[in-house]
Amino acid sequence: MNLDPVWTDSNVDVWIYPNYYEPLVRVNREGTAIEPALAESWDISDDGLVYTFHLRPGVKFHDGSLLKASDVVWSLDRARDPEAGIWSWSLENVDKIEAVDDSTVEITLKAPSSNFLSMMGLFNASILPQKVVEEMGEEEFFKHPIGTGPFKVTEYVVSDYLEFEKNPYYWELGADGEPLPYLDGIKIVQVPEGSTRPLQVQSGDMDATDTIPFSMISELEANPNIAVQLWPSTITYYVFLNHRKPPMDDVKVRLAMNYAIDKQALIDTAVFGYGEEATSFRPKAGVCWNSDLEGFPYDLEKAKQLMAESNYPDGYKGLEAAVMAGNVMQRDIATIVKEMWAKIGIEADVQEFEGAMIRERYYQDDQTVMCGWSWTDDVLDAQQQEEYFAVSPALHSGWQNDRVTELAQAAVLELDQDKRCEMYEEIQKIFNEEAVAVLLFHAPFNVLVRNEVKGFSQIPLGWLIWKETWLDR
């Protein structure tokens, strides 16, 4: 795990951060809106360029020191430094950050932005205690990080466990008027083998676990002592295509590859029915999802006709399908898709590579087919995925569309959210018309808990929220 919020890109880290770090604003539990966090309110200037955040009075860090505006300025300047993290792009529209007084922060933008608050709710914008970090040094600080969240880190053993205890200074009250969090502490144990974790919950060695194999859900649901929770998610699975290489340089082939896949059969096999066909590259549980798109319903005859009309009427042999070594779901998806594509004359060779090799080839635009890849939203805004999928790097596919670029640029400047969504929905429509990638399915988050565990939640962005969790025992 990486406990520094400006450097990680791992869901394992990101989904836990809200339990010990907090930004000025946060995403609500439904994953639908931004709400106050360390800032209890904010004002926006008439020209949309200046945001004035009013800090919640009396908030303390885990060490008991008071949160001050200077901590906010220092933390956000660190988060937007291109040399100091990998998420600085999220704050690149910020011109300057100033402390008006100890409880007021003024942020001036370079241009009005409709997604600024969403970016401020991203984990890299978490507020840290400047004095403590500077005294300890970053390397030492992030072994025992300090934030303002409901829990504080007490012990971290690399590749083994992360232990929290209740933050006695936490500012938020629960629905019952009692101070949060309810639990005295939490211990998160890393167990790499997916099938082992559910067994530990069944035996009572653990109270809960997430990302259980879908193949085990039916059996687990029969156990009266435990419960499988399925949460709305922004996870979508795809096959990414490299348009620079044959036969993906022909849009009719790409369309045929989409129509040739029986997605319901794939869902039934790969995730044991716990999924829903994807009709857009945007997640259904995310903002600006285009509900009008039909997607690519299974139509083998149409796929064959498209192949016959393409530049490869006799099909294509030697297509490489690269999957991550040891990733069962990727391998299963690739194997099933390979069999379906064979019916339209496309023969694929599934090859397993180490994750680092796949990433290196992908970022060097050298992939032929990337099977079983997925996306989960990090922010409560469509811009991040829309640009990554359709503008730059456009999935490293080599695809470019001037209208899409024009729409994406206009959407960044548009302050009316409904109009922004219309632009993003048009991008999704063009993406489907050009069959930039193969759309597969959405899947829910799944969590296994013992019946005594109450009040846990997971939001569509994946964040695991424990502050309102309690044990009925």
C-alpha positions in Angstrom: 0.0 0.0 0.0 1.0 3.6 -0.6 -0.1 6.0 2.1 0.8 9.1 0.2 -2.3 10.4 -1.6 -0.5 12.3 -4.3 1.5 9.3 -5.6 -0.8 6.3 -5.6 -2.9 5.0 -8.5 -4.1 1.8 -6.7 -7.7 1.2 -5.8 -6.4 -0.7 -2.7 -5.1 2.6 -1.4 -7.6 5.1 -2.8 -10.7 3.3 -1.5 -9.4 3.3 2.1 -8.1 6.9 2.3 -11.4 8.5 3.3 -11.2 6.8 6.6 -8.1 8.7 7.7 -7.6 11.6 5.2 -10.2 14.3 4.3 -10.3 17.0 1.7 -12.3 20.3 1.9 -15.3 18.7 0.1 -16.3 15.1 -0.4 -18.6 12.9 -2.5 -21.8 11.9 -0.7 -22.7 8.3 0.2 -24.9 7.9 -2.9 -22.1 9.0 -5.2 -24.3 11.7 -6.7 -23.1 15.1 -5.3 -20.4 17.1 -3.6 -21.0 17.9 0.0 -19.0 19.9 2.7 -16.2 18.1 4.5 -13.4 20.1 6.2 -14.9 23.2 4.6 -18.3 23.8 6.1 -19.3 26.2 3.3 -17.8 28.1 0.3 -18.6 31.2 -1.8 -18.0 31.6 -5.5 -17.3 35.0 -7.2 -19.6 36.3 -9.9 -17.0 35.6 -12.6 -16.6 32.0 -11.3 -12.8 32.4 -10.8 -12.5 32.8 -7.0 -13.7 30.1 -4.5 -13.6 31.1 -0.8 -13.7 28.1 1.5 -14.7 28.6 5.2 -13.1 25.9 7.3 -15.1 24.0 9.8 -14.2 25.4 13.3 -12.3 23.3 15.8 -11.2 20.5 13.5 -8.1 18.8 14.8 -5.6 16.4 13.2 -5.0 13.0 14.8 -2.2 14.4 16.9 -4.6 17.0 18.5 -3.2 20.0 16.6 -5.8 22.4 15.1 -6.4 22.5 11.3 -5.4 25.9 9.9 -5.8 27.5 6.5 -2.0 27.3 6.1 -2.2 23.5 6.2 -4.8 23.7 3.4 -2.6 26.0 1.2 0.5 23.8 1.8 -1.4 20.5 1.1 -3.1 21.7 -2.1 0.1 23.4 -3.4 1.8 20.0 -2.9 -1.0 18.2 -4.6 -0.9 20.4 -7.7 2.9 20.3 -8.1 3.6 18.3 -11.3 7.0 17.2 -9.8 5.5 16.0 -6.6 2.7 13.6 -7.6 0.8 11.9 -10.4 -2.6 13.6 -9.9 -1.5 17.3 -10.3 -3.6 17.5 -13.5 -6.7 17.6 -11.4 -5.7 21.0 -10.0 -3.9 22.4 -13.1 -6.6 25.0 -13.5 -5.7 26.6 -10.1 -3.8 29.8 -10.4 -3.1 30.6 -6.8 -4.1 29.4 -3.2 -4.0 31.9 -0.3 -4.9 31.9 3.4 -7.1 34.9 4.1 -6.9 34.0 7.8 -6.6 30.9 9.9 -10.1 29.7 8.9 -10.5 31.0 5.4 -8.8 29.8 2.1 -9.2 31.6 -1.2 -8.5 29.7 -4.4 -8.3 31.5 -7.7 -8.7 29.7 -11.0 -7.2 30.4 -14.4 -10.6 29.9 -16.0 -14.2 29.2 -14.8 -14.7 25.5 -14.3 -17.8 23.4 -13.7 -15.8 20.5 -12.3 -13.5 22.3 -9.9 -15.4 21.2 -6.8 -15.4 17.6 -8.0 -11.6 17.8 -8.4 -11.3 19.2 -4.9 -13.0 16.1 -3.6 -10.4 13.8 -5.1 -8.2 12.0 -2.6 -5.0 13.8 -3.6 -6.5 17.0 -2.3 -6.6 15.6 1.2 -5.3 18.0 3.9 -2.2 17.2 5.8 -0.5 18.9 8.8 2.3 21.0 7.3 4.4 21.3 10.4 4.4 17.6 11.2 5.3 16.6 7.6 8.1 19.1 7.4 9.5 18.1 10.9 9.3 14.3 10.2 10.2 14.4 6.5 7.8 12.9 3.9 9.3 9.4 3.9 8.9 9.0 7.6 5.6 10.8 7.8 3.9 8.4 5.4 4.9 5.4 7.4 2.6 6.8 10.2 0.4 9.4 8.4 -1.7 12.0 10.2 -5.0 13.3 8.8 -8.3 14.5 10.1 -10.4 11.5 9.3 -12.5 9.3 11.6 -9.7 6.9 12.2 -6.0 7.3 12.7 -3.2 4.9 11.6 -1.5 3.2 14.5 0.6 0.6 12.7 1.4 -0.3 9.2 3.4 -3.5 8.3 4.1 -3.5 4.5 2.4 -6.3 2.6 0.7 -7.5 5.9 -1.7 -5.2 7.6 -2.8 -1.6 8.3 -4.3 -0.9 11.8 -6.5 2.0 12.8 -7.9 3.3 16.0 -10.7 5.7 16.7 -9.9 9.4 16.2 -11.0 11.0 19.5 -11.0 14.5 17.9 -13.2 13.7 14.9 -15.7 16.5 14.1 -18.7 14.6 12.6 -21.7 13.3 14.4 -23.8 10.3 13.3 -27.5 10.3 12.5 -28.1 9.4 16.2 -26.3 12.5 17.3 -23.4 10.5 18.7 -19.8 11.2 17.8 -18.3 9.2 14.9 -16.8 6.8 14.4 -18.6 4.1 16.3 -15.8 1.5 16.2 -12.8 1.6 18.5 -10.6 0.4 15.7 -10.1 -1.6 12.5 -7.4 -3.9 11.3 -7.1 -4.4 7.5 -5.2 -7.5 6.6 -3.9 -8.1 3.1 -4.8 -11.6 1.9 -3.8 -12.0 -1.8 -5.8 -15.2 -2.5 -9.3 -14.2 -3.4 -10.9 -17.5 -2.4 -9.2 -17.5 1.0 -10.7 -14.3 2.3 -14.4 -15.5 2.2 -13.4 -18.6 4.1 -11.9 -16.4 6.8 -15.2 -14.5 7.1 -17.2 -17.7 7.3 -15.0 -19.0 10.1 -15.2 -15.8 12.1 -11.5 -15.0 11.7 -12.5 -11.8 9.9 -15.6 -9.7 10.1 -15.7 -8.6 6.4 -13.9 -8.7 3.1 -14.4 -7.1 -0.4 -14.0 -8.2 -4.0 -14.9 -11.8 -3.4 -14.9 -14.1 -6.5 -18.3 -14.0 -8.2 -18.2 -17.7 -8.5 -18.5 -18.0 -4.7 -21.5 -15.7 -4.1 -24.2 -18.2 -4.6 -22.6 -20.6 -2.1 -21.9 -17.8 0.4 -25.5 -16.5 0.3 -26.7 -19.9 1.6 -24.7 -19.3 4.9 -27.1 -17.8 7.5 -24.3 -16.2 9.5 -23.0 -14.0 6.7 -24.4 -11.6 4.1 -23.2 -10.7 0.6 -23.7 -7.0 -0.1 -23.8 -5.8 -3.8 -23.2 -2.0 -4.1 -23.7 0.2 -7.2 -20.4 0.7 -8.9 -18.6 2.6 -11.7 -16.7 -0.5 -12.8 -17.0 -1.3 -16.5 -15.0 -4.0 -18.5 -13.8 -3.6 -22.0 -11.4 -5.0 -24.7 -9.1 -2.2 -25.8 -8.1 -2.1 -29.5 -5.1 -0.8 -31.3 -6.4 0.9 -34.5 -2.8 1.1 -35.9 -2.7 -2.6 -36.5 -4.8 -4.9 -38.7 -7.5 -5.8 -38.7 -8.6 -3.0 -36.1 -7.7 -0.3 -38.7 -11.1 -1.0 -40.3 -14.2 0.3 -38.4 -16.4 -2.4 -39.9 -14.1 -5.0 -38.3 -14.3 -3.2 -34.9 -18.1 -3.0 -35.2 -18.2 -6.8 -36.1 -16.0 -7.6 -33.0 -18.6 -5.8 -30.8 -21.7 -7.4 -32.3 -20.1 -10.9 -32.3 -19.9 -11.0 -28.5 -22.9 -12.5 -26.7 -22.5 -10.3 -23.6 -25.1 -12.0 -21.5 -23.4 -15.3 -22.0 -20.1 -13.6 -21.1 -21.7 -12.1 -18.0 -23.2 -15.5 -17.0 -19.8 -17.2 -17.3 -17.3 -14.6 -16.2 -19.2 -13.0 -13.3 -21.9 -15.7 -12.8 -24.7 -13.4 -13.8 -23.8 -10.5 -11.5 -23.4 -7.9 -14.3 -25.2 -5.8 -16.8 -24.4 -5.3 -20.5 -22.5 -2.1 -21.2 -24.0 0.2 -23.9 -21.6 3.0 -23.4 -18.0 3.4 -22.2 -19.3 5.5 -19.3 -20.5 3.6 -16.2 -24.2 3.4 -15.7 -23.8 4.5 -12.1 -21.6 7.5 -13.1 -22.7 11.0 -14.1 -23.5 11.9 -17.8 -24.1 8.3 -18.8 -25.9 8.2 -22.2 -29.1 6.2 -21.5 -30.2 6.5 -25.1 -27.5 4.3 -26.6 -28.4 0.8 -27.7 -24.8 -0.4 -27.5 -24.0 -3.6 -29.5 -26.7 -6.2 -28.9 -25.5 -9.7 -29.9 -26.1 -10.2 -33.6 -23.9 -12.8 -35.2 -25.3 -12.4 -38.7 -24.8 -8.7 -38.6 -21.2 -9.2 -37.4 -20.6 -11.7 -40.3 -22.1 -9.2 -42.8 -19.8 -6.4 -41.5 -16.8 -8.7 -41.8 -17.8 -9.5 -45.4 -18.0 -5.8 -46.2 -14.7 -5.0 -44.5 -11.1 -5.0 -45.9 -10.8 -8.4 -44.3 -13.6 -10.5 -45.8 -11.8 -13.7 -45.2 -11.2 -13.0 -41.6 -7.9 -12.5 -39.8 -5.4 -14.8 -38.1 -2.8 -14.2 -35.5 -4.5 -11.5 -33.4 -2.8 -11.2 -30.1 -5.0 -11.0 -26.9 -2.8 -10.0 -24.0 -3.9 -10.7 -20.5 -2.3 -10.2 -17.1 -0.6 -13.4 -15.8 -2.6 -14.9 -12.9 -5.6 -12.7 -13.4 -8.4 -15.3 -13.7 -11.1 -12.9 -14.8 -9.0 -11.5 -17.6 -8.1 -14.9 -18.8 -11.7 -16.1 -18.6 -12.9 -13.1 -20.6 -10.2 -13.4 -23.2 -10.9 -17.2 -23.7 -14.7 -16.6 -24.1 -14.3 -13.6 -26.4 -11.7 -15.6 -28.5 -14.3 -18.3 -29.1 -17.0 -15.8 -30.1 -14.7 -14.0 -32.5 -13.7 -17.2 -34.2 -17.3 -17.4 -35.5 -16.6 -14.4 -37.7 -13.2 -15.5 -38.9 -11.0 -13.7 -36.4 -8.5 -16.0 -34.7 -6.9 -14.7 -31.5 -4.0 -16.0 -29.5 -4.4 -15.4 -25.8 -1.0 -14.7 -24.2 -0.3 -14.0 -20.5 2.2 -11.3 -19.5 3.4 -9.9 -16.3 1.5 -6.7 -15.4 4.5 -4.5 -15.8 5.1 -5.8 -19.3 1.4 -5.2 -20.3 1.5 -1.6 -18.9 4.8 -0.9 -20.7 3.5 -2.1 -24.0 0.1 -0.3 -23.5 1.7 3.1 -22.7 4.1 2.7 -25.7 1.0 2.2 -27.9 2.2 -1.3 -28.8 -0.8 -3.3 -27.7 -2.8 -5.3 -30.2 -5.7 -6.3 -28.0 -6.0 -5.7 -24.3 -8.5 -8.1 -22.8 -10.5 -7.8 -19.6 -9.4 -4.3 -18.7 -11.7 -2.2 -16.6 -12.3 1.4 -15.4 -13.6 2.8 -12.1 -14.4 6.5 -11.8 -12.1 8.4 -9.4 -14.0 11.7 -9.4 -17.6 12.7 -9.5 -17.3 14.1 -13.0 -17.2 12.6 -16.5 -14.2 14.6 -17.8 -11.5 12.3 -16.6 -12.8 9.2 -18.4 -14.2 11.1 -21.4 -10.8 12.5 -22.2 -8.8 9.4 -21.4 -11.1 7.2 -23.5 -11.8 9.6 -26.4 -9.3 12.4 -26.6 -5.9 11.8 -25.2 -4.5 9.2 -25.1 -7.8 7.7 -26.5 -7.0 4.4 -24.8 -3.6 4.4 -26.7 -5.7 3.2 -29.7 -4.4 5.8 -32.3 -8.0 6.9 -32.8 -8.8 10.6 -33.2 -11.9 12.5 -34.0 -12.1 16.3 -34.4 -15.7 16.6 -33.3 -14.9 14.7 -30.1 -11.9 16.9 -29.4 -14.1 20.0 -30.0 -16.8 18.7 -27.6 -14.4 17.8 -24.9 -12.8 21.2 -25.0 -16.1 23.0 -24.9 -17.4 20.8 -22.0 -14.5 21.8 -19.8 -15.5 25.5 -20.1 -19.3 24.9 -19.9 -20.7 25.8 -16.5 -24.2 24.4 -17.1 -24.0 20.7 -16.0 -26.9 19.7 -18.2 -25.2 21.1 -21.3 -21.9 19.5 -20.3 -23.7 16.1 -20.1 -25.2 16.7 -23.5 -21.7 17.1 -24.9 -20.3 14.1 -23.1 -23.3 12.0 -24.2 -22.5 13.0 -27.9 -18.9 11.9 -27.4 -20.2 8.5 -26.2 -22.4 8.2 -29.3 -19.5 8.9 -31.6 -17.3 6.5 -29.7 -19.9 3.7 -30.4 -20.3 4.7 -34.0 -16.5 4.4 -34.5 -16.3 1.3 -32.2 -13.2 2.6 -30.6 -13.2 -0.3 -28.1 -15.2 -3.4 -27.4 -17.8 -2.8 -24.7 -18.4 -5.7 -22.3 -20.3 -5.2 -19.0 -20.8 -3.3 -15.8 -20.4 -5.2 -12.5 -21.3 -4.3 -8.9 -18.9 -4.0 -6.0 -19.4 -6.9 -3.7 -18.6 -7.2 0.0 -19.0 -10.1 2.4 -19.8 -9.3 6.0 -20.7 -11.3 9.1 -24.3 -10.5 10.3 -23.0 -8.6 13.3 -21.5 -5.9 11.0 -23.9 -3.0 10.6 -23.7 0.4 8.9 -21.0 -0.3 6.4 -21.2 1.4 3.0 -19.3 1.5 -0.3 -19.9 4.4 -2.7 -20.0 4.0 -6.5 -16.4 5.4 -6.7 -15.3 2.4 -4.6 -14.5 4.1 -1.3 -15.0 1.9 1.7 -16.7 3.9 4.4 -16.4 2.6 8.0 -17.1 5.7 10.2 -20.8 4.6 10.7 -20.0 0.9 11.0 -20.8 -0.8 14.3 -20.9 -4.4 15.6 -24.0 -5.9 17.0 -22.4 -8.2 19.5 
